[in-house]
């Protein structure tokens, strides 16, 4: 039985506020989302918490199930965002969000 609730988990790697100009072309071609650690579950075998990082839409920052397979992209296009949108969402909500992801 677990003795206490875990401390909130923090990301060890933070997106930088400065993105090299030669990366913008590449980053503009990927589908992006934002995320945060949440919903820890106790793992009895490892005697530690397992954390999830559910994807969130960069347009709303709300948790939404994003399906990563290519055939769903056109159906879920409103859930994804551009790198610029995800980057801005992260920087405007740093106390709520912990990172930017892409696919």
Kinemage of the C-alpha trace (Angstrom):
@kinemage 1
@onewidth
@group {chain A} dominant
@subgroup {mainchain}
@vectorlist {calphas} color= white
{ca unk a 1} P 0.000 0.000 0.000
{ca unk a 2} L 1.327 3.432 -0.880
{ca unk a 3} L 2.042 5.709 2.035
{ca unk a 4} L 1.487 9.093 0.352
{ca unk a 5} L 0.644 10.904 -2.843
{ca unk a 6} L 3.602 11.676 -5.114
{ca unk a 7} L 4.979 15.157 -5.626
{ca unk a 8} L 4.021 16.619 -9.010
{ca unk a 9} L 6.435 15.440 -11.653
{ca unk a 10} L 8.317 18.105 -13.592
{ca unk a 11} L 9.813 17.824 -17.044
{ca unk a 12} L 13.614 17.759 -17.056
{ca unk a 13} L 13.779 19.180 -20.579
{ca unk a 14} L 12.027 22.438 -21.350
{ca unk a 15} L 11.358 23.852 -24.811
{ca unk a 16} L 13.629 26.772 -25.488
{ca unk a 17} L 12.322 30.232 -26.241
{ca unk a 18} L 14.855 30.524 -29.076
{ca unk a 19} L 14.442 28.201 -32.038
{ca unk a 20} L 17.141 28.251 -34.675
{ca unk a 21} L 15.873 29.751 -37.929
{ca unk a 22} L 16.982 26.734 -39.995
{ca unk a 23} L 14.717 24.463 -37.890
{ca unk a 24} L 11.528 26.448 -38.565
{ca unk a 25} L 11.126 24.929 -42.064
{ca unk a 26} L 11.338 21.411 -40.669
{ca unk a 27} L 9.158 22.147 -37.649
{ca unk a 28} L 6.469 23.762 -39.793
{ca unk a 29} L 5.872 20.371 -41.460
{ca unk a 30} L 5.058 18.364 -38.315
{ca unk a 31} L 1.830 17.972 -36.339
{ca unk a 32} L 2.284 19.227 -32.804
{ca unk a 33} L 0.594 19.035 -29.425
{ca unk a 34} L 1.340 20.069 -25.847
{ca unk a 35} L 1.427 17.817 -22.776
{ca unk a 36} L 1.801 17.656 -19.018
{ca unk a 37} L 2.456 14.832 -16.562
{ca unk a 38} L -0.699 13.664 -14.836
{ca unk a 39} L -2.661 10.727 -13.487
{ca unk a 40} L 0.074 8.892 -11.562
{ca unk a 41} L -0.617 5.235 -10.897
{ca unk a 42} L 1.230 3.186 -8.310
{ca unk a 43} L 3.248 0.269 -9.725
{ca unk a 44} L 3.572 -2.362 -6.970
{ca unk a 45} L 6.206 -4.339 -8.861
{ca unk a 46} L 8.545 -1.365 -9.344
{ca unk a 47} L 7.472 0.376 -6.104
{ca unk a 48} L 7.120 3.704 -7.884
{ca unk a 49} L 4.529 5.868 -9.598
{ca unk a 50} L 4.011 5.620 -13.348
{ca unk a 51} L 3.087 8.955 -14.895
{ca unk a 52} L 1.177 9.551 -18.106
{ca unk a 53} L 1.722 12.430 -20.532
{ca unk a 54} L -1.597 12.761 -22.357
{ca unk a 55} L -1.552 14.960 -25.413
{ca unk a 56} L -3.491 18.200 -25.384
{ca unk a 57} L -4.555 20.358 -28.259
{ca unk a 58} L -2.293 23.426 -28.544
{ca unk a 59} L -5.377 25.383 -29.601
{ca unk a 60} L -7.261 24.799 -26.331
{ca unk a 61} L -4.700 23.159 -23.951
{ca unk a 62} L -7.460 20.767 -22.910
{ca unk a 63} L -6.823 17.043 -22.694
{ca unk a 64} L -8.107 15.373 -25.839
{ca unk a 65} L -7.424 11.915 -27.143
{ca unk a 66} L -5.169 12.401 -30.139
{ca unk a 67} L -4.925 9.419 -32.436
{ca unk a 68} L -1.451 9.241 -33.942
{ca unk a 69} L -2.022 6.930 -36.904
{ca unk a 70} L -1.942 8.592 -40.296
{ca unk a 71} L -5.462 7.533 -41.303
{ca unk a 72} L -6.880 9.612 -38.426
{ca unk a 73} L -5.038 12.821 -39.235
{ca unk a 74} L -7.743 14.279 -41.487
{ca unk a 75} L -10.447 13.340 -38.949
{ca unk a 76} L -8.553 14.800 -35.966
{ca unk a 77} L -6.999 17.817 -37.676
{ca unk a 78} L -8.632 20.211 -35.172
{ca unk a 79} L -6.755 18.506 -32.308
{ca unk a 80} L -3.293 19.008 -33.788
{ca unk a 81} L -1.546 22.314 -34.206
{ca unk a 82} L 1.471 23.808 -35.862
{ca unk a 83} L 4.758 24.040 -34.027
{ca unk a 84} L 4.188 27.773 -33.683
{ca unk a 85} L 0.815 27.143 -31.996
{ca unk a 86} L 2.222 24.492 -29.663
{ca unk a 87} L 5.284 26.592 -28.823
{ca unk a 88} L 3.113 29.629 -28.052
{ca unk a 89} L 0.651 27.537 -25.994
{ca unk a 90} L 3.528 26.167 -23.911
{ca unk a 91} L 5.115 29.577 -23.277
{ca unk a 92} L 1.755 31.158 -22.400
{ca unk a 93} L 0.813 28.349 -19.956
{ca unk a 94} L 4.069 27.167 -18.387
{ca unk a 95} L 2.488 26.529 -14.992
{ca unk a 96} L -0.086 24.234 -16.657
{ca unk a 97} L 1.898 22.623 -19.484
{ca unk a 98} L 5.251 20.855 -19.408
{ca unk a 99} L 6.263 20.256 -22.977
{ca unk a 100} L 5.684 20.184 -26.723
{ca unk a 101} L 5.368 16.964 -28.676
{ca unk a 102} L 5.175 16.214 -32.371
{ca unk a 103} L 4.350 13.471 -34.762
